[in-house]
Amino acid sequence: MREEMRTIGYLCPVCHKSVIQGRSAFALSASGAVVNCACGRSSLTIDADGGKFRLSVPCGVCGEEHRAECGAERLLHGRGIGLACPGTKQLCCFIGEEYAVEHEMEQLAIAGAKEREQGDEPEPFADSVIMYEVLSELREIAAREHGITCACGSEKYSMEIRHTFVDLICRECGAKLRIPAATDEDLDRLCCRMKLEIKGK
């Protein structure tokens, strides 16, 4: 019998990258988990305590750390469970089935980028309207069957949002596809694409 897996996702408040890692339901119920960002400057912790779990989550939306408790049934089974930032009401982490976590992390990356734009960071985007239109178009492409794939055969990817572009990064081989997102021409070029392929390494 195949062991049930749970995927854990959050947005690093330091480097702003999506952090997505898998753990078995058995391992989570036995000893919890620590999920570290590759930058080494943030980590999400899950502590198992009988029939419930205690979570400590770095928030990629407001930059603070949030704590919560949830029941074992909700965390270990079903589509998944999300934790919202108390200040912004935006989701700041999601634990559940892999496809659901990847979907929620895309939304979280966009929400985090918008929040940073309204904060203290100078000029996060060259053109905010173009950036949000590009992100919206990417969501539409991703929703199509085999909409975003990698030449290595994977359809799993993460997204990094920068000042003038968005990088799609294959989670299997690490290859990148850079989508310019600063001008009307960038948006027009993307709108002509039905599908996108990351060129594998």
Secondary structure, DSSP 8 states (H G I E B T S, - for coil): ----EEEEEEE-TTT--EEEEEEEHHHHHHH-EEEE-TTSS-EEEEEEETTEEEEEEE-TTTSSEEEEEEEHHHHHSSSEEEEE-TTT--EEEEEE-HHHHHHHHHHHHHHHHHHHHHTTSS---S-HHHHHHHHHHHHHHHHSTT-EEETTS---EEEEE-SSEEEEEETTT--EEEEE-SSHHHHHHHHT-S-EEE---
